[in-house]
């Protein structure tokens, strides 16, 4: 049986563990937009685009 390899849309650029949760920086490989994903052990979480000091979405092309 053959399976088609699934293309990866996001990759983890940075992960930080805290006593009450996790913060991950995800990068969309199609748009290069960075996202902050948070997860709290009490059951909450969310995702939002990562912004720079001017309030602009961080878009970083791979080197």
N, CA, C, O and CB atoms as a CASP TS submission, in Angstrom:
PFRMAT TS
TARGET T0000
AUTHOR 0000-0000-0000
METHOD Language model
MODEL 1
PARENT N/A
ATOM      1  N   UNK     1       0.846  -1.171   0.000  1.00  0.00           N
ATOM      2  CA  UNK     1       0.000   0.000   0.000  1.00  0.00           C
ATOM      3  C   UNK     1       0.896   1.241   0.000  1.00  0.00           C
ATOM      4  O   UNK     1       1.856   1.319   0.766  1.00  0.00           O
ATOM      5  CB  UNK     1      -0.965  -0.005   1.223  1.00  0.00           C
ATOM      6  N   UNK     2       0.579   2.196  -0.854  1.00  0.00           N
ATOM      7  CA  UNK     2       1.373   3.412  -0.974  1.00  0.00           C
ATOM      8  C   UNK     2       0.582   4.602  -0.444  1.00  0.00           C
ATOM      9  O   UNK     2      -0.624   4.713  -0.660  1.00  0.00           O
ATOM     10  CB  UNK     2       1.794   3.651  -2.439  1.00  0.00           C
ATOM     11  N   UNK     3       1.279   5.475   0.246  1.00  0.00           N
ATOM     12  CA  UNK     3       0.671   6.692   0.765  1.00  0.00           C
ATOM     13  C   UNK     3       1.382   7.888   0.158  1.00  0.00           C
ATOM     14  O   UNK     3       2.608   7.908   0.052  1.00  0.00           O
ATOM     15  CB  UNK     3       0.734   6.736   2.315  1.00  0.00           C
ATOM     16  N   UNK     4       0.606   8.878  -0.235  1.00  0.00           N
ATOM     17  CA  UNK     4       1.185  10.105  -0.755  1.00  0.00           C
ATOM     18  C   UNK     4       1.716  10.928   0.416  1.00  0.00           C
ATOM     19  O   UNK     4       1.029  11.098   1.423  1.00  0.00           O
ATOM     20  CB  UNK     4       0.141  10.913  -1.581  1.00  0.00           C
ATOM     21  N   UNK     5       2.950  11.442   0.281  1.00  0.00           N
ATOM     22  CA  UNK     5       3.528  12.283   1.324  1.00  0.00           C
ATOM     23  C   UNK     5       2.758  13.588   1.403  1.00  0.00           C
ATOM     24  O   UNK     5       2.498  14.233   0.388  1.00  0.00           O
ATOM     25  CB  UNK     5       5.028  12.551   1.057  1.00  0.00           C
ATOM     26  N   UNK     6       2.399  13.967   2.614  1.00  0.00           N
ATOM     27  CA  UNK     6       1.639  15.183   2.836  1.00  0.00           C
ATOM     28  C   UNK     6       2.600  16.365   2.945  1.00  0.00           C
ATOM     29  O   UNK     6       3.564  16.312   3.708  1.00  0.00           O
ATOM     30  CB  UNK     6       0.765  15.062   4.107  1.00  0.00           C
ATOM     31  N   UNK     7       2.343  17.421   2.192  1.00  0.00           N
ATOM     32  CA  UNK     7       3.170  18.612   2.279  1.00  0.00           C
ATOM     33  C   UNK     7       2.931  19.307   3.614  1.00  0.00           C
ATOM     34  O   UNK     7       1.801  19.367   4.099  1.00  0.00           O
ATOM     35  CB  UNK     7       2.878  19.568   1.106  1.00  0.00           C
ATOM     36  N   UNK     8       3.990  19.825   4.195  1.00  0.00           N
ATOM     37  CA  UNK     8       3.920  20.514   5.480  1.00  0.00           C
ATOM     38  C   UNK     8       3.629  21.984   5.232  1.00  0.00           C
ATOM     39  O   UNK     8       4.343  22.628   4.463  1.00  0.00           O
ATOM     40  CB  UNK     8       5.238  20.340   6.287  1.00  0.00           C
ATOM     41  N   UNK     9       2.594  22.531   5.867  1.00  0.00           N
ATOM     42  CA  UNK     9       2.218  23.924   5.702  1.00  0.00           C
ATOM     43  C   UNK     9       2.918  24.819   6.712  1.00  0.00           C
ATOM     44  O   UNK     9       3.278  25.950   6.386  1.00  0.00           O
ATOM     45  CB  UNK     9       0.719  24.079   5.826  1.00  0.00           C
ATOM     46  N   UNK    10       3.120  24.327   7.948  1.00  0.00           N
ATOM     47  CA  UNK    10       3.742  25.110   9.015  1.00  0.00           C
ATOM     48  C   UNK    10       4.926  24.351   9.591  1.00  0.00           C
ATOM     49  O   UNK    10       4.957  23.120   9.594  1.00  0.00           O
ATOM     50  CB  UNK    10       2.719  25.437  10.125  1.00  0.00           C
ATOM     51  N   UNK    11       5.907  25.115  10.082  1.00  0.00           N
ATOM     52  CA  UNK    11       6.966  24.494  10.868  1.00  0.00           C
ATOM     53  C   UNK    11       7.193  25.319  12.122  1.00  0.00           C
ATOM     54  O   UNK    11       6.905  26.516  12.151  1.00  0.00           O
ATOM     55  CB  UNK    11       8.275  24.366  10.044  1.00  0.00           C
ATOM     56  N   UNK    12       7.714  24.671  13.163  1.00  0.00           N
ATOM     57  CA  UNK    12       7.997  25.339  14.425  1.00  0.00           C
ATOM     58  C   UNK    12       9.362  25.992  14.351  1.00  0.00           C
ATOM     59  O   UNK    12      10.368  25.320  14.123  1.00  0.00           O
ATOM     60  CB  UNK    12       7.928  24.350  15.604  1.00  0.00           C
ATOM     61  N   UNK    13       9.397  27.302  14.544  1.00  0.00           N
ATOM     62  CA  UNK    13      10.666  28.024  14.531  1.00  0.00           C
ATOM     63  C   UNK    13      11.247  28.135  15.937  1.00  0.00           C
ATOM     64  O   UNK    13      12.465  28.124  16.117  1.00  0.00           O
ATOM     65  CB  UNK    13      10.480  29.419  13.926  1.00  0.00           C
ATOM     66  N   UNK    14      10.365  28.243  16.933  1.00  0.00           N
ATOM     67  CA  UNK    14      10.823  28.420  18.314  1.00  0.00           C
ATOM     68  C   UNK    14       9.750  27.888  19.259  1.00  0.00           C
ATOM     69  O   UNK    14       8.558  28.067  19.011  1.00  0.00           O
ATOM     70  CB  UNK    14      11.137  29.924  18.618  1.00  0.00           C
ATOM     71  N   UNK    15      10.166  27.238  20.333  1.00  0.00           N
ATOM     72  CA  UNK    15       9.238  26.708  21.330  1.00  0.00           C
ATOM     73  C   UNK    15       9.758  27.066  22.714  1.00  0.00           C
ATOM     74  O   UNK    15      10.941  26.888  23.005  1.00  0.00           O
ATOM     75  CB  UNK    15       9.064  25.163  21.181  1.00  0.00           C
ATOM     76  N   UNK    16       8.863  27.576  23.572  1.00  0.00           N
ATOM     77  CA  UNK    16       9.202  27.844  24.969  1.00  0.00           C
ATOM     78  C   UNK    16       8.168  27.178  25.866  1.00  0.00           C
ATOM     79  O   UNK    16       6.964  27.363  25.692  1.00  0.00           O
ATOM     80  CB  UNK    16       9.270  29.375  25.248  1.00  0.00           C
ATOM     81  N   UNK    17       8.654  26.403  26.822  1.00  0.00           N
ATOM     82  CA  UNK    17       7.795  25.750  27.811  1.00  0.00           C
ATOM     83  C   UNK    17       7.766  26.587  29.074  1.00  0.00           C
ATOM     84  O   UNK    17       8.800  27.062  29.542  1.00  0.00           O
ATOM     85  CB  UNK    17       8.285  24.310  28.120  1.00  0.00           C
ATOM     86  N   UNK    18       6.582  26.763  29.618  1.00  0.00           N
ATOM     87  CA  UNK    18       6.402  27.458  30.883  1.00  0.00           C
ATOM     88  C   UNK    18       5.682  26.524  31.845  1.00  0.00           C
ATOM     89  O   UNK    18       5.150  25.493  31.435  1.00  0.00           O
ATOM     90  CB  UNK    18       5.611  28.788  30.693  1.00  0.00           C
ATOM     91  N   UNK    19       5.666  26.882  33.107  1.00  0.00           N
ATOM     92  CA  UNK    19       5.037  26.008  34.099  1.00  0.00           C
ATOM     93  C   UNK    19       3.540  25.835  33.845  1.00  0.00           C
ATOM     94  O   UNK    19       2.961  24.830  34.258  1.00  0.00           O
ATOM     95  CB  UNK    19       5.260  26.563  35.499  1.00  0.00           C
ATOM     96  N   UNK    20       2.909  26.792  33.177  1.00  0.00           N
ATOM     97  CA  UNK    20       1.460  26.711  32.935  1.00  0.00           C
ATOM     98  C   UNK    20       1.104  26.640  31.459  1.00  0.00           C
ATOM     99  O   UNK    20      -0.055  26.860  31.105  1.00  0.00           O
ATOM    100  CB  UNK    20       0.770  27.900  33.552  1.00  0.00           C
ATOM    101  N   UNK    21       2.073  26.336  30.574  1.00  0.00           N
ATOM    102  CA  UNK    21       1.726  26.249  29.171  1.00  0.00           C
ATOM    103  C   UNK    21       2.920  26.255  28.233  1.00  0.00           C
ATOM    104  O   UNK    21       4.046  25.927  28.607  1.00  0.00           O
ATOM    105  CB  UNK    21       0.831  27.361  28.821  1.00  0.00           C
ATOM    106  N   UNK    22       2.629  26.640  27.009  1.00  0.00           N
ATOM    107  CA  UNK    22       3.600  26.544  25.927  1.00  0.00           C
ATOM    108  C   UNK    22       3.374  27.691  24.951  1.00  0.00           C
ATOM    109  O   UNK    22       2.231  28.027  24.640  1.00  0.00           O
ATOM    110  CB  UNK    22       3.496  25.175  25.204  1.00  0.00           C
ATOM    111  N   UNK    23       4.459  28.294  24.465  1.00  0.00           N
ATOM    112  CA  UNK    23       4.375  29.305  23.412  1.00  0.00           C
ATOM    113  C   UNK    23       5.238  28.823  22.254  1.00  0.00           C
ATOM    114  O   UNK    23       6.392  28.443  22.450  1.00  0.00           O
ATOM    115  CB  UNK    23       4.839  30.726  23.924  1.00  0.00           C
ATOM    116  N   UNK    24       4.677  28.838  21.049  1.00  0.00           N
ATOM    117  CA  UNK    24       5.367  28.368  19.858  1.00  0.00           C
ATOM    118  C   UNK    24       5.302  29.435  18.776  1.00  0.00           C
ATOM    119  O   UNK    24       4.258  30.053  18.569  1.00  0.00           O
ATOM    120  CB  UNK    24       4.757  27.044  19.356  1.00  0.00           C
ATOM    121  N   UNK    25       6.421  29.652  18.082  1.00  0.00           N
ATOM    122  CA  UNK    25       6.425  30.499  16.889  1.00  0.00           C
ATOM    123  C   UNK    25       6.330  29.555  15.700  1.00  0.00           C
ATOM    124  O   UNK    25       7.205  28.715  15.490  1.00  0.00           O
ATOM    125  CB  UNK    25       7.722  31.422  16.809  1.00  0.00           C
ATOM    126  N   UNK    26       5.257  29.702  14.924  1.00  0.00           N
ATOM    127  CA  UNK    26       5.042  28.894  13.732  1.00  0.00           C
ATOM    128  C   UNK    26       5.278  29.745  12.501  1.00  0.00           C
ATOM    129  O   UNK    26       4.994  30.943  12.516  1.00  0.00           O
ATOM    130  CB  UNK    26       3.623  28.292  13.717  1.00  0.00           C
ATOM    131  N   UNK    27       5.793  29.146  11.431  1.00  0.00           N
ATOM    132  CA  UNK    27       6.005  29.851  10.174  1.00  0.00           C
ATOM    133  C   UNK    27       5.225  29.131   9.083  1.00  0.00           C
ATOM    134  O   UNK    27       5.359  27.919   8.910  1.00  0.00           O
ATOM    135  CB  UNK    27       7.523  29.936   9.819  1.00  0.00           C
ATOM    136  N   UNK    28       4.409  29.882   8.348  1.00  0.00           N
ATOM    137  CA  UNK    28       3.669  29.364   7.205  1.00  0.00           C
ATOM    138  C   UNK    28       4.636  29.287   6.031  1.00  0.00           C
ATOM    139  O   UNK    28       5.137  30.318   5.583  1.00  0.00           O
ATOM    140  CB  UNK    28       2.423  30.262   6.866  1.00  0.00           C
ATOM    141  N   UNK    29       4.907  28.094   5.525  1.00  0.00           N
ATOM    142  CA  UNK    29       5.907  27.938   4.467  1.00  0.00           C
ATOM    143  C   UNK    29       5.440  28.486   3.120  1.00  0.00           C
ATOM    144  O   UNK    29       6.261  28.703   2.229  1.00  0.00           O
ATOM    145  CB  UNK    29       6.268  26.480   4.317  1.00  0.00           C
ATOM    146  N   UNK    30       4.148  28.711   2.958  1.00  0.00           N
ATOM    147  CA  UNK    30       3.645  29.261   1.696  1.00  0.00           C
ATOM    148  C   UNK    30       3.703  30.777   1.662  1.00  0.00           C
ATOM    149  O   UNK    30       3.922  31.360   0.600  1.00  0.00           O
ATOM    150  CB  UNK    30       2.224  28.807   1.460  1.00  0.00           C
ATOM    151  N   UNK    31       3.511  31.434   2.813  1.00  0.00           N
ATOM    152  CA  UNK    31       3.471  32.897   2.860  1.00  0.00           C
ATOM    153  C   UNK    31       4.633  33.499   3.644  1.00  0.00           C
ATOM    154  O   UNK    31       4.862  34.706   3.564  1.00  0.00           O
ATOM    155  CB  UNK    31       2.166  33.353   3.467  1.00  0.00           C
ATOM    156  N   UNK    32       5.370  32.686   4.401  1.00  0.00           N
ATOM    157  CA  UNK    32       6.466  33.110   5.277  1.00  0.00           C
ATOM    158  C   UNK    32       6.015  33.999   6.424  1.00  0.00           C
ATOM    159  O   UNK    32       6.849  34.652   7.053  1.00  0.00           O
ATOM    160  CB  UNK    32       7.503  33.833   4.476  1.00  0.00           C
ATOM    161  N   UNK    33       4.714  34.043   6.715  1.00  0.00           N
ATOM    162  CA  UNK    33       4.184  34.804   7.843  1.00  0.00           C
ATOM    163  C   UNK    33       4.431  34.009   9.126  1.00  0.00           C
ATOM    164  O   UNK    33       4.251  32.792   9.165  1.00  0.00           O
ATOM    165  CB  UNK    33       2.658  35.107   7.654  1.00  0.00           C
ATOM    166  N   UNK    34       4.850  34.729  10.182  1.00  0.00           N
ATOM    167  CA  UNK    34       5.107  34.124  11.490  1.00  0.00           C
ATOM    168  C   UNK    34       3.859  34.274  12.362  1.00  0.00           C
ATOM    169  O   UNK    34       3.183  35.302  12.326  1.00  0.00           O
ATOM    170  CB  UNK    34       6.350  34.780  12.180  1.00  0.00           C
ATOM    171  N   UNK    35       3.570  33.243  13.136  1.00  0.00           N
ATOM    172  CA  UNK    35       2.423  33.238  14.045  1.00  0.00           C
ATOM    173  C   UNK    35       2.874  32.856  15.445  1.00  0.00           C
ATOM    174  O   UNK    35       3.810  32.074  15.608  1.00  0.00           O
ATOM    175  CB  UNK    35       1.330  32.267  13.547  1.00  0.00           C
ATOM    176  N   UNK    36       2.210  33.404  16.454  1.00  0.00           N
ATOM    177  CA  UNK    36       2.419  33.009  17.841  1.00  0.00           C
ATOM    178  C   UNK    36       1.251  32.110  18.228  1.00  0.00           C
ATOM    179  O   UNK    36       0.087  32.493  18.108  1.00  0.00           O
ATOM    180  CB  UNK    36       2.532  34.263  18.799  1.00  0.00           C
ATOM    181  N   UNK    37       1.582  30.909  18.693  1.00  0.00           N
ATOM    182  CA  UNK    37       0.576  29.971  19.169  1.00  0.00           C
ATOM    183  C   UNK    37       0.812  29.766  20.652  1.00  0.00           C
ATOM    184  O   UNK    37       1.916  29.421  21.072  1.00  0.00           O
ATOM    185  CB  UNK    37       0.632  28.614  18.388  1.00  0.00           C
ATOM    186  N   UNK    38      -0.225  29.979  21.442  1.00  0.00           N
ATOM    187  CA  UNK    38      -0.092  29.773  22.890  1.00  0.00           C
ATOM    188  C   UNK    38      -1.049  28.682  23.335  1.00  0.00           C
ATOM    189  O   UNK    38      -2.146  28.530  22.798  1.00  0.00           O
ATOM    190  CB  UNK    38      -0.366  31.088  23.673  1.00  0.00           C
ATOM    191  N   UNK    39      -0.612  27.943  24.310  1.00  0.00           N
ATOM    192  CA  UNK    39      -1.433  26.887  24.886  1.00  0.00           C
ATOM    193  C   UNK    39      -1.224  26.917  26.387  1.00  0.00           C
ATOM    194  O   UNK    39      -0.088  26.921  26.861  1.00  0.00           O
ATOM    195  CB  UNK    39      -1.079  25.482  24.288  1.00  0.00           C
ATOM    196  N   UNK    40      -2.315  26.938  27.133  1.00  0.00           N
ATOM    197  CA  UNK    40      -2.268  26.986  28.587  1.00  0.00           C
ATOM    198  C   UNK    40      -2.847  25.680  29.119  1.00  0.00           C
ATOM    199  O   UNK    40      -3.872  25.202  28.632  1.00  0.00           O
ATOM    200  CB  UNK    40      -3.049  28.226  29.146  1.00  0.00           C
ATOM    201  N   UNK    41      -2.187  25.111  30.117  1.00  0.00           N
ATOM    202  CA  UNK    41      -2.590  23.792  30.622  1.00  0.00           C
ATOM    203  C   UNK    41      -4.000  23.762  31.190  1.00  0.00           C
ATOM    204  O   UNK    41      -4.595  22.689  31.296  1.00  0.00           O
ATOM    205  CB  UNK    41      -1.630  23.342  31.678  1.00  0.00           C
ATOM    206  N   UNK    42      -4.548  24.914  31.557  1.00  0.00           N
ATOM    207  CA  UNK    42      -5.910  24.936  32.099  1.00  0.00           C
ATOM    208  C   UNK    42      -6.971  24.858  31.001  1.00  0.00           C
ATOM    209  O   UNK    42      -8.166  24.898  31.295  1.00  0.00           O
ATOM    210  CB  UNK    42      -6.120  26.198  32.927  1.00  0.00           C
ATOM    211  N   UNK    43      -6.548  24.747  29.739  1.00  0.00           N
ATOM    212  CA  UNK    43      -7.507  24.503  28.676  1.00  0.00           C
ATOM    213  C   UNK    43      -7.665  25.612  27.656  1.00  0.00           C
ATOM    214  O   UNK    43      -8.493  25.484  26.754  1.00  0.00           O
ATOM    215  CB  UNK    43      -8.799  24.238  29.265  1.00  0.00           C
ATOM    216  N   UNK    44      -6.914  26.686  27.756  1.00  0.00           N
ATOM    217  CA  UNK    44      -7.033  27.775  26.795  1.00  0.00           C
ATOM    218  C   UNK    44      -5.897  27.780  25.799  1.00  0.00           C
ATOM    219  O   UNK    44      -4.870  27.131  26.000  1.00  0.00           O
ATOM    220  CB  UNK    44      -7.087  29.098  27.509  1.00  0.00           C
ATOM    221  N   UNK    45      -6.092  28.515  24.731  1.00  0.00           N
ATOM    222  CA  UNK    45      -5.051  28.630  23.729  1.00  0.00           C
ATOM    223  C   UNK    45      -5.485  29.568  22.623  1.00  0.00           C
ATOM    224  O   UNK    45      -6.646  29.975  22.561  1.00  0.00           O
ATOM    225  CB  UNK    45      -4.698  27.264  23.158  1.00  0.00           C
ATOM    226  N   UNK    46      -4.557  29.910  21.755  1.00  0.00           N
ATOM    227  CA  UNK    46      -4.893  30.788  20.649  1.00  0.00           C
ATOM    228  C   UNK    46      -3.729  30.932  19.697  1.00  0.00           C
ATOM    229  O   UNK    46      -2.616  30.482  19.969  1.00  0.00           O
ATOM    230  CB  UNK    46      -5.319  32.146  21.161  1.00  0.00           C
ATOM    231  N   UNK    47      -4.012  31.577  18.559  1.00  0.00           N
ATOM    232  CA  UNK    47      -2.990  31.819  17.552  1.00  0.00           C
ATOM    233  C   UNK    47      -3.249  33.193  16.944  1.00  0.00           C
ATOM    234  O   UNK    47      -4.397  33.581  16.727  1.00  0.00           O
ATOM    235  CB  UNK    47      -2.990  30.699  16.454  1.00  0.00           C
ATOM    236  N   UNK    48      -2.161  33.930  16.669  1.00  0.00           N
ATOM    237  CA  UNK    48      -2.265  35.257  16.075  1.00  0.00           C
ATOM    238  C   UNK    48      -0.988  35.548  15.296  1.00  0.00           C
ATOM    239  O   UNK    48       0.066  35.009  15.633  1.00  0.00           O
ATOM    240  CB  UNK    48      -2.512  36.342  17.165  1.00  0.00           C
ATOM    241  N   UNK    49      -1.054  36.387  14.262  1.00  0.00           N
ATOM    242  CA  UNK    49       0.183  36.751  13.558  1.00  0.00           C
ATOM    243  C   UNK    49       1.154  37.462  14.507  1.00  0.00           C
ATOM    244  O   UNK    49       0.732  38.221  15.380  1.00  0.00           O
ATOM    245  CB  UNK    49      -0.133  37.656  12.339  1.00  0.00           C
ATOM    246  N   UNK    50       2.431  37.215  14.334  1.00  0.00           N
ATOM    247  CA  UNK    50       3.465  37.862  15.134  1.00  0.00           C
ATOM    248  C   UNK    50       3.774  39.219  14.513  1.00  0.00           C
ATOM    249  O   UNK    50       4.004  39.318  13.308  1.00  0.00           O
ATOM    250  CB  UNK    50       4.752  36.977  15.222  1.00  0.00           C
ATOM    251  N   UNK    51       3.778  40.270  15.343  1.00  0.00           N
ATOM    252  CA  UNK    51       3.985  41.633  14.865  1.00  0.00           C
ATOM    253  C   UNK    51       5.338  42.166  15.310  1.00  0.00           C
ATOM    254  O   UNK    51       5.857  41.784  16.359  1.00  0.00           O
ATOM    255  CB  UNK    51       2.870  42.550  15.363  1.00  0.00           C
ATOM    256  N   UNK    52       5.909  43.066  14.486  1.00  0.00           N
ATOM    257  CA  UNK    52       7.158  43.713  14.869  1.00  0.00           C
ATOM    258  C   UNK    52       6.875  44.956  15.702  1.00  0.00           C
ATOM    259  O   UNK    52       5.726  45.206  16.068  1.00  0.00           O
ATOM    260  CB  UNK    52       7.985  44.078  13.624  1.00  0.00           C
ATOM    261  N   UNK    53       7.901  45.730  16.002  1.00  0.00           N
ATOM    262  CA  UNK    53       7.741  46.902  16.864  1.00  0.00           C
ATOM    263  C   UNK    53       6.891  48.003  16.240  1.00  0.00           C
ATOM    264  O   UNK    53       6.445  48.904  16.950  1.00  0.00           O
ATOM    265  CB  UNK    53       9.089  47.457  17.213  1.00  0.00           C
ATOM    266  N   UNK    54       6.653  47.952  14.914  1.00  0.00           N
ATOM    267  CA  UNK    54       5.818  48.937  14.224  1.00  0.00           C
ATOM    268  C   UNK    54       4.395  48.445  13.993  1.00  0.00           C
ATOM    269  O   UNK    54       3.594  49.133  13.360  1.00  0.00           O
ATOM    270  CB  UNK    54       6.444  49.304  12.900  1.00  0.00           C
ATOM    271  N   UNK    55       4.076  47.255  14.504  1.00  0.00           N
ATOM    272  CA  UNK    55       2.744  46.695  14.333  1.00  0.00           C
ATOM    273  C   UNK    55       2.535  45.998  13.001  1.00  0.00           C
ATOM    274  O   UNK    55       1.402  45.681  12.638  1.00  0.00           O
ATOM    275  CB  UNK    55       1.735  47.766  14.483  1.00  0.00           C
ATOM    276  N   UNK    56       3.612  45.757  12.272  1.00  0.00           N
ATOM    277  CA  UNK    56       3.540  45.070  10.973  1.00  0.00           C
ATOM    278  C   UNK    56       3.737  43.567  11.166  1.00  0.00           C
ATOM    279  O   UNK    56       4.491  43.135  12.038  1.00  0.00           O
ATOM    280  CB  UNK    56       4.607  45.634   9.989  1.00  0.00           C
ATOM    281  N   UNK    57       3.056  42.790  10.350  1.00  0.00           N
ATOM    282  CA  UNK    57       3.191  41.322  10.398  1.00  0.00           C
ATOM    283  C   UNK    57       4.623  40.946  10.005  1.00  0.00           C
ATOM    284  O   UNK    57       5.166  41.471   9.033  1.00  0.00           O
ATOM    285  CB  UNK    57       2.147  40.621   9.444  1.00  0.00           C
ATOM    286  N   UNK    58       5.221  40.038  10.763  1.00  0.00           N
ATOM    287  CA  UNK    58       6.566  39.591  10.453  1.00  0.00           C
ATOM    288  C   UNK    58       6.514  38.555   9.330  1.00  0.00           C
ATOM    289  O   UNK    58       5.908  37.492   9.463  1.00  0.00           O
ATOM    290  CB  UNK    58       7.254  39.007  11.710  1.00  0.00           C
ATOM    291  N   UNK    59       7.165  38.899   8.227  1.00  0.00           N
ATOM    292  CA  UNK    59       7.296  38.020   7.074  1.00  0.00           C
ATOM    293  C   UNK    59       8.781  37.908   6.801  1.00  0.00           C
ATOM    294  O   UNK    59       9.442  38.901   6.498  1.00  0.00           O
ATOM    295  CB  UNK    59       6.503  38.560   5.814  1.00  0.00           C
ATOM    296  N   UNK    60       9.307  36.697   6.908  1.00  0.00           N
ATOM    297  CA  UNK    60      10.732  36.499   6.782  1.00  0.00           C
ATOM    298  C   UNK    60      11.014  35.424   5.742  1.00  0.00           C
ATOM    299  O   UNK    60      10.697  34.251   5.939  1.00  0.00           O
ATOM    300  CB  UNK    60      11.348  36.123   8.134  1.00  0.00           C
ATOM    301  N   UNK    61      11.605  35.834   4.651  1.00  0.00           N
ATOM    302  CA  UNK    61      11.960  34.884   3.597  1.00  0.00           C
ATOM    303  C   UNK    61      13.131  34.031   4.060  1.00  0.00           C
ATOM    304  O   UNK    61      14.047  34.546   4.701  1.00  0.00           O
ATOM    305  CB  UNK    61      12.309  35.620   2.276  1.00  0.00           C
ATOM    306  N   UNK    62      13.124  32.737   3.750  1.00  0.00           N
ATOM    307  CA  UNK    62      14.262  31.879   4.123  1.00  0.00           C
ATOM    308  C   UNK    62      15.529  32.331   3.402  1.00  0.00           C
ATOM    309  O   UNK    62      15.477  32.847   2.285  1.00  0.00           O
ATOM    310  CB  UNK    62      13.961  30.395   3.792  1.00  0.00           C
ATOM    311  N   UNK    63      16.663  32.127   4.060  1.00  0.00           N
ATOM    312  CA  UNK    63      17.946  32.519   3.464  1.00  0.00           C
ATOM    313  C   UNK    63      18.385  31.497   2.450  1.00  0.00           C
ATOM    314  O   UNK    63      19.442  31.648   1.838  1.00  0.00           O
ATOM    315  CB  UNK    63      19.025  32.687   4.537  1.00  0.00           C
TER
END
